[in-house]
């Protein structure tokens, strides 16, 4: 799984985890932004949000479309572990860099993938905050 975290100079103690669209496979910072969200990376950074994103556990260049799902580990990463792992890594990097964890964490996704992943994320938040 590839994960990236962007840390702004003007951090406002907020973390925005960006989910990918469709079958994921790319870090959302490098995807073509949807036409209805032209500044979905620039605006949060300008407003002091740390950004986190992952490729959902697989590389779309090697596994286009749903073909990654034939691999059990990649399918599990995509369906269950990518969000929790990305959040743990992001929060650890933020704490190491700024000396404290974010006060607020948000998730933003594209298409229905965002809604589906939000439900999975809500199931992992309790264990991550204890």
N, CA, C and O atoms as a GROMACS GRO file, in nm:
protein
  520
    1UNK      N    1   0.084  -0.117   0.000
    1UNK     CA    2   0.000   0.000   0.000
    1UNK      C    3   0.089   0.124   0.000
    1UNK      O    4   0.183   0.135   0.080
    2UNK      N    5   0.059   0.216  -0.090
    2UNK     CA    6   0.132   0.343  -0.095
    2UNK      C    7   0.050   0.450  -0.024
    2UNK      O    8  -0.070   0.463  -0.049
    3UNK      N    9   0.115   0.525   0.064
    3UNK     CA   10   0.048   0.630   0.141
    3UNK      C   11   0.130   0.758   0.130
    3UNK      O   12   0.253   0.754   0.135
    4UNK      N   13   0.062   0.870   0.114
    4UNK     CA   14   0.129   1.000   0.118
    4UNK      C   15   0.058   1.090   0.216
    4UNK      O   16  -0.064   1.086   0.230
    5UNK      N   17   0.137   1.174   0.285
    5UNK     CA   18   0.082   1.273   0.377
    5UNK      C   19   0.148   1.406   0.343
    5UNK      O   20   0.270   1.415   0.336
    6UNK      N   21   0.067   1.507   0.321
    6UNK     CA   22   0.118   1.642   0.292
    6UNK      C   23   0.097   1.727   0.416
    6UNK      O   24  -0.013   1.730   0.473
    7UNK      N   25   0.202   1.796   0.458
    7UNK     CA   26   0.201   1.873   0.582
    7UNK      C   27   0.224   2.022   0.552
    7UNK      O   28   0.335   2.060   0.513
    8UNK      N   29   0.122   2.105   0.571
    8UNK     CA   30   0.136   2.247   0.540
    8UNK      C   31   0.210   2.323   0.650
    8UNK      O   32   0.212   2.280   0.766
    9UNK      N   33   0.269   2.435   0.614
    9UNK     CA   34   0.337   2.520   0.713
    9UNK      C   35   0.238   2.586   0.808
    9UNK      O   36   0.271   2.612   0.924
   10UNK      N   37   0.118   2.612   0.763
   10UNK     CA   38   0.017   2.681   0.844
   10UNK      C   39  -0.085   2.584   0.903
   10UNK      O   40  -0.205   2.613   0.902
   11UNK      N   41  -0.041   2.471   0.954
   11UNK     CA   42  -0.130   2.364   1.002
   11UNK      C   43  -0.228   2.416   1.106
   11UNK      O   44  -0.190   2.486   1.199
   12UNK      N   45  -0.354   2.380   1.091
   12UNK     CA   46  -0.462   2.423   1.180
   12UNK      C   47  -0.517   2.307   1.264
   12UNK      O   48  -0.632   2.310   1.307
   13UNK      N   49  -0.434   2.206   1.287
   13UNK     CA   50  -0.469   2.088   1.368
   13UNK      C   51  -0.584   2.008   1.308
   13UNK      O   52  -0.666   1.950   1.379
   14UNK      N   53  -0.588   2.007   1.176
   14UNK     CA   54  -0.692   1.933   1.105
   14UNK      C   55  -0.628   1.841   1.001
   14UNK      O   56  -0.529   1.875   0.937
   15UNK      N   57  -0.688   1.722   0.987
   15UNK     CA   58  -0.643   1.623   0.891
   15UNK      C   59  -0.758   1.591   0.797
   15UNK      O   60  -0.870   1.565   0.841
   16UNK      N   61  -0.731   1.593   0.668
   16UNK     CA   62  -0.829   1.554   0.567
   16UNK      C   63  -0.774   1.432   0.494
   16UNK      O   64  -0.671   1.440   0.426
   17UNK      N   65  -0.841   1.320   0.508
   17UNK     CA   66  -0.805   1.198   0.436
   17UNK      C   67  -0.889   1.194   0.309
   17UNK      O   68  -1.012   1.185   0.314
   18UNK      N   69  -0.821   1.201   0.194
   18UNK     CA   70  -0.890   1.198   0.065
   18UNK      C   71  -0.898   1.055   0.014
   18UNK      O   72  -0.796   0.987   0.001
   19UNK      N   73  -1.018   1.010  -0.015
   19UNK     CA   74  -1.036   0.879  -0.075
   19UNK      C   75  -1.034   0.890  -0.226
   19UNK      O   76  -1.062   0.996  -0.282
   20UNK      N   77  -1.001   0.782  -0.290
   20UNK     CA   78  -0.998   0.780  -0.436
   20UNK      C   79  -1.136   0.750  -0.491
   20UNK      O   80  -1.231   0.728  -0.415
   21UNK      N   81  -1.148   0.750  -0.620
   21UNK     CA   82  -1.274   0.719  -0.684
   21UNK      C   83  -1.272   0.582  -0.747
   21UNK      O   84  -1.166   0.526  -0.774
   22UNK      N   85  -1.389   0.529  -0.772
   22UNK     CA   86  -1.401   0.401  -0.840
   22UNK      C   87  -1.327   0.290  -0.770
   22UNK      O   88  -1.351   0.263  -0.652
   23UNK      N   89  -1.235   0.225  -0.842
   23UNK     CA   90  -1.159   0.114  -0.784
   23UNK      C   91  -1.028   0.159  -0.722
   23UNK      O   92  -0.945   0.076  -0.684
   24UNK      N   93  -1.009   0.290  -0.710
   24UNK     CA   94  -0.890   0.345  -0.646
   24UNK      C   95  -0.765   0.305  -0.725
   24UNK      O   96  -0.769   0.307  -0.848
   25UNK      N   97  -0.657   0.270  -0.661
   25UNK     CA   98  -0.536   0.228  -0.731
   25UNK      C   99  -0.435   0.339  -0.755
   25UNK      O  100  -0.325   0.311  -0.802
   26UNK      N  101  -0.471   0.463  -0.725
   26UNK     CA  102  -0.378   0.575  -0.735
   26UNK      C  103  -0.395   0.664  -0.613
   26UNK      O  104  -0.504   0.672  -0.557
   27UNK      N  105  -0.288   0.729  -0.572
   27UNK     CA  106  -0.298   0.825  -0.462
   27UNK      C  107  -0.377   0.944  -0.516
   27UNK      O  108  -0.343   0.998  -0.621
   28UNK      N  109  -0.481   0.988  -0.445
   28UNK     CA  110  -0.571   1.089  -0.501
   28UNK      C  111  -0.506   1.223  -0.535
   28UNK      O  112  -0.563   1.300  -0.612
   29UNK      N  113  -0.389   1.252  -0.480
   29UNK     CA  114  -0.322   1.378  -0.510
   29UNK      C  115  -0.279   1.385  -0.657
   29UNK      O  116  -0.258   1.493  -0.711
   30UNK      N  117  -0.265   1.268  -0.720
   30UNK     CA  118  -0.214   1.264  -0.856
   30UNK      C  119  -0.321   1.227  -0.958
   30UNK      O  120  -0.292   1.213  -1.077
   31UNK      N  121  -0.444   1.211  -0.913
   31UNK     CA  122  -0.555   1.181  -1.004
   31UNK      C  123  -0.606   1.311  -1.064
   31UNK      O  124  -0.585   1.419  -1.009
   32UNK      N  125  -0.673   1.299  -1.176
   32UNK     CA  126  -0.737   1.417  -1.235
   32UNK      C  127  -0.855   1.454  -1.148
   32UNK      O  128  -0.942   1.371  -1.123
   33UNK      N  129  -0.860   1.578  -1.100
   33UNK     CA  130  -0.971   1.615  -1.012
   33UNK      C  131  -1.104   1.612  -1.087
   33UNK      O  132  -1.110   1.644  -1.205
   34UNK      N  133  -1.208   1.574  -1.017
   34UNK     CA  134  -1.340   1.578  -1.081
   34UNK      C  135  -1.375   1.722  -1.115
   34UNK      O  136  -1.337   1.814  -1.042
   35UNK      N  137  -1.447   1.744  -1.224
   35UNK     CA  138  -1.478   1.880  -1.267
   35UNK      C  139  -1.554   1.961  -1.163
   35UNK      O  140  -1.543   2.084  -1.160
   36UNK      N  141  -1.631   1.895  -1.078
   36UNK     CA  142  -1.707   1.968  -0.977
   36UNK      C  143  -1.624   1.999  -0.852
   36UNK      O  144  -1.674   2.065  -0.761
   37UNK      N  145  -1.499   1.952  -0.846
   37UNK     CA  146  -1.410   1.981  -0.733
   37UNK      C  147  -1.273   2.027  -0.785
   37UNK      O  148  -1.174   1.958  -0.763
   38UNK      N  149  -1.266   2.141  -0.852
   38UNK     CA  150  -1.141   2.180  -0.917
   38UNK      C  151  -1.025   2.208  -0.821
   38UNK      O  152  -0.910   2.192  -0.860
   39UNK      N  153  -1.052   2.249  -0.697
   39UNK     CA  154  -0.946   2.282  -0.602
   39UNK      C  155  -0.949   2.191  -0.480
   39UNK      O  156  -0.923   2.237  -0.368
   40UNK      N  157  -0.981   2.065  -0.499
   40UNK     CA  158  -1.002   1.978  -0.384
   40UNK      C  159  -0.874   1.945  -0.309
   40UNK      O  160  -0.882   1.887  -0.201
   41UNK      N  161  -0.760   1.979  -0.362
   41UNK     CA  162  -0.634   1.961  -0.289
   41UNK      C  163  -0.577   2.096  -0.247
   41UNK      O  164  -0.534   2.112  -0.132
   42UNK      N  165  -0.577   2.193  -0.336
   42UNK     CA  166  -0.517   2.323  -0.307
   42UNK      C  167  -0.588   2.396  -0.192
   42UNK      O  168  -0.522   2.448  -0.102
   43UNK      N  169  -0.721   2.399  -0.195
   43UNK     CA  170  -0.795   2.475  -0.093
   43UNK      C  171  -0.771   2.422   0.049
   43UNK      O  172  -0.741   2.501   0.138
   44UNK      N  173  -0.783   2.290   0.073
   44UNK     CA  174  -0.756   2.242   0.209
   44UNK      C  175  -0.614   2.273   0.255
   44UNK      O  176  -0.593   2.308   0.371
   45UNK      N  177  -0.516   2.260   0.166
   45UNK     CA  178  -0.377   2.292   0.203
   45UNK      C  179  -0.364   2.440   0.238
   45UNK      O  180  -0.300   2.475   0.338
   46UNK      N  181  -0.423   2.526   0.158
   46UNK     CA  182  -0.418   2.670   0.186
   46UNK      C  183  -0.484   2.703   0.320
   46UNK      O  184  -0.445   2.798   0.387
   47UNK      N  185  -0.584   2.624   0.358
   47UNK     CA  186  -0.656   2.646   0.482
   47UNK      C  187  -0.595   2.571   0.600
   47UNK      O  188  -0.656   2.564   0.706
   48UNK      N  189  -0.476   2.515   0.583
   48UNK     CA  190  -0.404   2.455   0.694
   48UNK      C  191  -0.437   2.311   0.726
   48UNK      O  192  -0.405   2.265   0.836
   49UNK      N  193  -0.499   2.240   0.635
   49UNK     CA  194  -0.528   2.099   0.657
   49UNK      C  195  -0.407   2.015   0.616
   49UNK      O  196  -0.350   2.038   0.510
   50UNK      N  197  -0.368   1.919   0.698
   50UNK     CA  198  -0.276   1.814   0.654
   50UNK      C  199  -0.360   1.721   0.567
   50UNK      O  200  -0.476   1.696   0.597
   51UNK      N  201  -0.301   1.669   0.461
   51UNK     CA  202  -0.373   1.580   0.370
   51UNK      C  203  -0.311   1.441   0.372
   51UNK      O  204  -0.189   1.427   0.377
   52UNK      N  205  -0.394   1.340   0.368
   52UNK     CA  206  -0.348   1.202   0.361
   52UNK      C  207  -0.422   1.131   0.249
   52UNK      O  208  -0.539   1.160   0.223
   53UNK      N  209  -0.355   1.039   0.184
   53UNK     CA  210  -0.419   0.960   0.080
   53UNK      C  211  -0.341   0.834   0.055
   53UNK      O  212  -0.221   0.827   0.083
   54UNK      N  213  -0.408   0.734   0.002
   54UNK     CA  214  -0.341   0.608  -0.033
   54UNK      C  215  -0.394   0.559  -0.166
   54UNK      O  216  -0.488   0.615  -0.222
   55UNK      N  217  -0.331   0.454  -0.216
   55UNK     CA  218  -0.378   0.394  -0.340
   55UNK      C  219  -0.478   0.281  -0.315
   55UNK      O  220  -0.513   0.208  -0.407
   56UNK      N  221  -0.523   0.267  -0.191
   56UNK     CA  222  -0.622   0.165  -0.158
   56UNK      C  223  -0.565   0.025  -0.154
   56UNK      O  224  -0.641  -0.072  -0.148
   57UNK      N  225  -0.434   0.012  -0.156
   57UNK     CA  226  -0.371  -0.119  -0.143
   57UNK      C  227  -0.327  -0.184  -0.273
   57UNK      O  228  -0.282  -0.298  -0.273
   58UNK      N  229  -0.338  -0.114  -0.384
   58UNK     CA  230  -0.295  -0.171  -0.512
   58UNK      C  231  -0.263  -0.058  -0.610
   58UNK      O  232  -0.307   0.056  -0.592
   59UNK      N  233  -0.187  -0.091  -0.712
   59UNK     CA  234  -0.148   0.004  -0.816
   59UNK      C  235  -0.234  -0.019  -0.939
   59UNK      O  236  -0.232  -0.128  -0.997
   60UNK      N  237  -0.310   0.082  -0.979
   60UNK     CA  238  -0.401   0.069  -1.094
   60UNK      C  239  -0.326   0.041  -1.224
   60UNK      O  240  -0.385  -0.014  -1.317
   61UNK      N  241  -0.199   0.079  -1.232
   61UNK     CA  242  -0.122   0.049  -1.353
   61UNK      C  243  -0.097  -0.101  -1.366
   61UNK      O  244  -0.096  -0.154  -1.477
   62UNK      N  245  -0.077  -0.168  -1.253
   62UNK     CA  246  -0.053  -0.312  -1.254
   62UNK      C  247  -0.183  -0.392  -1.249
   62UNK      O  248  -0.190  -0.504  -1.301
   63UNK      N  249  -0.285  -0.335  -1.187
   63UNK     CA  250  -0.413  -0.404  -1.169
   63UNK      C  251  -0.527  -0.310  -1.209
   63UNK      O  252  -0.591  -0.250  -1.123
   64UNK      N  253  -0.553  -0.295  -1.339
   64UNK     CA  254  -0.657  -0.202  -1.383
   64UNK      C  255  -0.797  -0.251  -1.345
   64UNK      O  256  -0.823  -0.371  -1.339
   65UNK      N  257  -0.885  -0.154  -1.320
   65UNK     CA  258  -1.023  -0.188  -1.285
   65UNK      C  259  -1.029  -0.279  -1.163
   65UNK      O  260  -0.952  -0.261  -1.068
   66UNK      N  261  -1.118  -0.376  -1.165
   66UNK     CA  262  -1.134  -0.462  -1.048
   66UNK      C  263  -1.041  -0.582  -1.044
   66UNK      O  264  -1.057  -0.669  -0.959
   67UNK      N  265  -0.943  -0.590  -1.134
   67UNK     CA  266  -0.859  -0.711  -1.141
   67UNK      C  267  -0.780  -0.735  -1.012
   67UNK      O  268  -0.745  -0.849  -0.983
   68UNK      N  269  -0.752  -0.630  -0.933
   68UNK     CA  270  -0.680  -0.646  -0.807
   68UNK      C  271  -0.757  -0.736  -0.711
   68UNK      O  272  -0.697  -0.800  -0.624
   69UNK      N  273  -0.890  -0.742  -0.725
   69UNK     CA  274  -0.973  -0.817  -0.631
   69UNK      C  275  -0.950  -0.968  -0.640
   69UNK      O  276  -0.996  -1.042  -0.553
   70UNK      N  277  -0.880  -1.013  -0.742
   70UNK     CA  278  -0.846  -1.155  -0.751
   70UNK      C  279  -0.738  -1.192  -0.649
   70UNK      O  280  -0.720  -1.310  -0.618
   71UNK      N  281  -0.668  -1.094  -0.597
   71UNK     CA  282  -0.567  -1.115  -0.493
   71UNK      C  283  -0.632  -1.086  -0.358
   71UNK      O  284  -0.678  -0.974  -0.334
   72UNK      N  285  -0.636  -1.185  -0.271
   72UNK     CA  286  -0.708  -1.172  -0.143
   72UNK      C  287  -0.657  -1.055  -0.060
   72UNK      O  288  -0.736  -0.978  -0.007
   73UNK      N  289  -0.524  -1.041  -0.048
   73UNK     CA  290  -0.468  -0.935   0.035
   73UNK      C  291  -0.503  -0.797  -0.020
   73UNK      O  292  -0.540  -0.708   0.057
   74UNK      N  293  -0.492  -0.779  -0.150
   74UNK     CA  294  -0.527  -0.649  -0.209
   74UNK      C  295  -0.676  -0.620  -0.193
   74UNK      O  296  -0.714  -0.505  -0.168
   75UNK      N  297  -0.759  -0.721  -0.207
   75UNK     CA  298  -0.903  -0.701  -0.189
   75UNK      C  299  -0.934  -0.661  -0.044
   75UNK      O  300  -1.017  -0.573  -0.022
   76UNK      N  301  -0.868  -0.722   0.052
   76UNK     CA  302  -0.888  -0.686   0.193
   76UNK      C  303  -0.838  -0.545   0.222
   76UNK      O  304  -0.903  -0.469   0.293
   77UNK      N  305  -0.722  -0.511   0.165
   77UNK     CA  306  -0.671  -0.374   0.182
   77UNK      C  307  -0.772  -0.273   0.132
   77UNK      O  308  -0.805  -0.176   0.200
   78UNK      N  309  -0.822  -0.296   0.012
   78UNK     CA  310  -0.918  -0.203  -0.049
   78UNK      C  311  -1.046  -0.194   0.032
   78UNK      O  312  -1.096  -0.084   0.057
   79UNK      N  313  -1.099  -0.308   0.072
   79UNK     CA  314  -1.230  -0.311   0.138
   79UNK      C  315  -1.225  -0.272   0.285
   79UNK      O  316  -1.321  -0.214   0.336
   80UNK      N  317  -1.115  -0.304   0.356
   80UNK     CA  318  -1.117  -0.289   0.500
   80UNK      C  319  -0.999  -0.214   0.563
   80UNK      O  320  -1.020  -0.133   0.653
   81UNK      N  321  -0.879  -0.239   0.517
   81UNK     CA  322  -0.764  -0.189   0.595
   81UNK      C  323  -0.703  -0.059   0.544
   81UNK      O  324  -0.631   0.007   0.619
   82UNK      N  325  -0.728  -0.019   0.421
   82UNK     CA  326  -0.661   0.099   0.365
   82UNK      C  327  -0.691   0.226   0.444
   82UNK      O  328  -0.600   0.305   0.469
   83UNK      N  329  -0.815   0.247   0.483
   83UNK     CA  330  -0.851   0.369   0.554
   83UNK      C  331  -0.783   0.373   0.691
   83UNK      O  332  -0.719   0.473   0.725
   84UNK      N  333  -0.797   0.267   0.768
   84UNK     CA  334  -0.738   0.264   0.902
   84UNK      C  335  -0.587   0.276   0.899
   84UNK      O  336  -0.529   0.349   0.980
   85UNK      N  337  -0.523   0.207   0.806
   85UNK     CA  338  -0.377   0.214   0.795
   85UNK      C  339  -0.333   0.354   0.756
   85UNK      O  340  -0.238   0.408   0.812
   86UNK      N  341  -0.401   0.414   0.659
   86UNK     CA  342  -0.367   0.550   0.617
   86UNK      C  343  -0.382   0.648   0.732
   86UNK      O  344  -0.296   0.734   0.752
   87UNK      N  345  -0.490   0.636   0.809
   87UNK     CA  346  -0.510   0.727   0.923
   87UNK      C  347  -0.403   0.709   1.030
   87UNK      O  348  -0.353   0.807   1.083
   88UNK      N  349  -0.369   0.585   1.061
   88UNK     CA  350  -0.265   0.562   1.163
   88UNK      C  351  -0.130   0.620   1.119
   88UNK      O  352  -0.062   0.684   1.198
   89UNK      N  353  -0.093   0.596   0.994
   89UNK     CA  354   0.034   0.649   0.942
   89UNK      C  355   0.030   0.802   0.942
   89UNK      O  356   0.125   0.866   0.986
   90UNK      N  357  -0.079   0.859   0.892
   90UNK     CA  358  -0.089   1.006   0.886
   90UNK      C  359  -0.081   1.068   1.024
   90UNK      O  360  -0.008   1.165   1.044
   91UNK      N  361  -0.155   1.014   1.120
   91UNK     CA  362  -0.154   1.071   1.254
   91UNK      C  363  -0.018   1.057   1.321
   91UNK      O  364   0.024   1.146   1.396
   92UNK      N  365   0.052   0.948   1.296
   92UNK     CA  366   0.187   0.930   1.352
   92UNK      C  367   0.284   1.031   1.290
   92UNK      O  368   0.365   1.090   1.362
   93UNK      N  369   0.277   1.050   1.158
   93UNK     CA  370   0.365   1.148   1.092
   93UNK      C  371   0.335   1.290   1.138
   93UNK      O  372   0.426   1.369   1.161
   94UNK      N  373   0.208   1.322   1.151
   94UNK     CA  374   0.168   1.455   1.197
   94UNK      C  375   0.220   1.480   1.338
   94UNK      O  376   0.275   1.586   1.366
   95UNK      N  377   0.204   1.382   1.427
   95UNK     CA  378   0.252   1.396   1.565
   95UNK      C  379   0.403   1.413   1.569
   95UNK      O  380   0.455   1.492   1.648
   96UNK      N  381   0.474   1.338   1.485
   96UNK     CA  382   0.620   1.349   1.482
   96UNK      C  383   0.663   1.486   1.428
   96UNK      O  384   0.761   1.544   1.477
   97UNK      N  385   0.593   1.538   1.329
   97UNK     CA  386   0.632   1.663   1.264
   97UNK      C  387   0.591   1.786   1.345
   97UNK      O  388   0.671   1.878   1.363
   98UNK      N  389   0.466   1.787   1.392
   98UNK     CA  390   0.414   1.905   1.462
   98UNK      C  391   0.419   1.893   1.614
   98UNK      O  392   0.401   1.993   1.684
   99UNK      N  393   0.444   1.774   1.666
   99UNK     CA  394   0.449   1.754   1.810
   99UNK      C  395   0.315   1.728   1.875
   99UNK      O  396   0.306   1.722   1.998
  100UNK      N  397   0.210   1.714   1.796
  100UNK     CA  398   0.077   1.683   1.848
  100UNK      C  399  -0.009   1.623   1.737
  100UNK      O  400   0.016   1.642   1.618
  101UNK      N  401  -0.111   1.550   1.780
  101UNK     CA  402  -0.203   1.488   1.684
  101UNK      C  403  -0.308   1.590   1.640
  101UNK      O  404  -0.329   1.692   1.707
  102UNK      N  405  -0.376   1.562   1.528
  102UNK     CA  406  -0.482   1.653   1.484
  102UNK      C  407  -0.598   1.656   1.583
  102UNK      O  408  -0.630   1.555   1.646
  103UNK      N  409  -0.659   1.771   1.596
  103UNK     CA  410  -0.778   1.786   1.680
  103UNK      C  411  -0.900   1.730   1.608
  103UNK      O  412  -0.988   1.671   1.670
  104UNK      N  413  -0.906   1.750   1.477
  104UNK     CA  414  -1.017   1.703   1.396
  104UNK      C  415  -0.965   1.627   1.276
  104UNK      O  416  -0.863   1.662   1.217
  105UNK      N  417  -1.037   1.520   1.239
  105UNK     CA  418  -1.004   1.441   1.120
  105UNK      C  419  -1.129   1.429   1.035
  105UNK      O  420  -1.239   1.408   1.085
  106UNK      N  421  -1.110   1.443   0.904
  106UNK     CA  422  -1.220   1.438   0.808
  106UNK      C  423  -1.186   1.340   0.698
  106UNK      O  424  -1.069   1.309   0.674
  107UNK      N  425  -1.290   1.291   0.631
  107UNK     CA  426  -1.272   1.202   0.516
  107UNK      C  427  -1.351   1.260   0.400
  107UNK      O  428  -1.468   1.295   0.415
  108UNK      N  429  -1.288   1.270   0.284
  108UNK     CA  430  -1.356   1.314   0.163
  108UNK      C  431  -1.332   1.215   0.052
  108UNK      O  432  -1.217   1.181   0.023
  109UNK      N  433  -1.438   1.167  -0.010
  109UNK     CA  434  -1.426   1.070  -0.118
  109UNK      C  435  -1.496   1.118  -0.242
  109UNK      O  436  -1.568   1.218  -0.241
  110UNK      N  437  -1.475   1.045  -0.349
  110UNK     CA  438  -1.536   1.077  -0.477
  110UNK      C  439  -1.625   0.959  -0.516
  110UNK      O  440  -1.590   0.844  -0.489
  111UNK      N  441  -1.736   0.986  -0.577
  111UNK     CA  442  -1.833   0.886  -0.621
  111UNK      C  443  -1.888   0.812  -0.499
  111UNK      O  444  -1.876   0.861  -0.387
  112UNK      N  445  -1.948   0.698  -0.518
  112UNK     CA  446  -2.003   0.620  -0.408
  112UNK      C  447  -1.894   0.555  -0.324
  112UNK      O  448  -1.919   0.514  -0.211
  113UNK      N  449  -1.774   0.546  -0.378
  113UNK     CA  450  -1.663   0.489  -0.302
  113UNK      C  451  -1.645   0.562  -0.172
  113UNK      O  452  -1.618   0.501  -0.069
  114UNK      N  453  -1.661   0.693  -0.175
  114UNK     CA  454  -1.645   0.770  -0.052
  114UNK      C  455  -1.748   0.733   0.053
  114UNK      O  456  -1.714   0.720   0.170
  115UNK      N  457  -1.871   0.717   0.013
  115UNK     CA  458  -1.977   0.681   0.109
  115UNK      C  459  -1.954   0.542   0.165
  115UNK      O  460  -1.970   0.519   0.285
  116UNK      N  461  -1.918   0.448   0.079
  116UNK     CA  462  -1.894   0.312   0.126
  116UNK      C  463  -1.776   0.305   0.221
  116UNK      O  464  -1.781   0.236   0.323
  117UNK      N  465  -1.669   0.377   0.188
  117UNK     CA  466  -1.552   0.375   0.275
  117UNK      C  467  -1.578   0.449   0.406
  117UNK      O  468  -1.522   0.412   0.509
  118UNK      N  469  -1.660   0.550   0.402
  118UNK     CA  470  -1.693   0.620   0.526
  118UNK      C  471  -1.756   0.523   0.626
  118UNK      O  472  -1.722   0.527   0.744
  119UNK      N  473  -1.844   0.439   0.580
  119UNK     CA  474  -1.907   0.342   0.670
  119UNK      C  475  -1.802   0.249   0.730
  119UNK      O  476  -1.808   0.217   0.849
  120UNK      N  477  -1.705   0.205   0.651
  120UNK     CA  478  -1.598   0.119   0.704
  120UNK      C  479  -1.511   0.198   0.801
  120UNK      O  480  -1.467   0.143   0.902
  121UNK      N  481  -1.486   0.326   0.770
  121UNK     CA  482  -1.404   0.408   0.858
  121UNK      C  483  -1.471   0.427   0.994
  121UNK      O  484  -1.404   0.421   1.097
  122UNK      N  485  -1.600   0.448   0.995
  122UNK     CA  486  -1.670   0.467   1.121
  122UNK      C  487  -1.656   0.344   1.211
  122UNK      O  488  -1.654   0.356   1.333
  123UNK      N  489  -1.646   0.227   1.151
  123UNK     CA  490  -1.628   0.105   1.229
  123UNK      C  491  -1.489   0.095   1.290
  123UNK      O  492  -1.470   0.024   1.388
  124UNK      N  493  -1.390   0.164   1.233
  124UNK     CA  494  -1.254   0.155   1.285
  124UNK      C  495  -1.219   0.271   1.379
  124UNK      O  496  -1.119   0.263   1.451
  125UNK      N  497  -1.298   0.377   1.380
  125UNK     CA  498  -1.261   0.495   1.460
  125UNK      C  499  -1.256   0.466   1.610
  125UNK      O  500  -1.168   0.518   1.678
  126UNK      N  501  -1.347   0.386   1.661
  126UNK     CA  502  -1.348   0.358   1.805
  126UNK      C  503  -1.218   0.294   1.849
  126UNK      O  504  -1.160   0.334   1.949
  127UNK      N  505  -1.171   0.194   1.775
  127UNK     CA  506  -1.048   0.126   1.815
  127UNK      C  507  -0.926   0.215   1.798
  127UNK      O  508  -0.827   0.197   1.868
  128UNK      N  509  -0.932   0.311   1.706
  128UNK     CA  510  -0.816   0.397   1.682
  128UNK      C  511  -0.806   0.509   1.784
  128UNK      O  512  -0.697   0.564   1.804
  129UNK      N  513  -0.915   0.544   1.850
  129UNK     CA  514  -0.910   0.655   1.944
  129UNK      C  515  -0.889   0.608   2.088
  129UNK      O  516  -0.871   0.691   2.177
  130UNK      N  517  -0.890   0.479   2.110
  130UNK     CA  518  -0.870   0.428   2.246
  130UNK      C  519  -0.722   0.417   2.278
  130UNK      O  520  -0.686   0.375   2.388
   0.00000   0.00000   0.00000
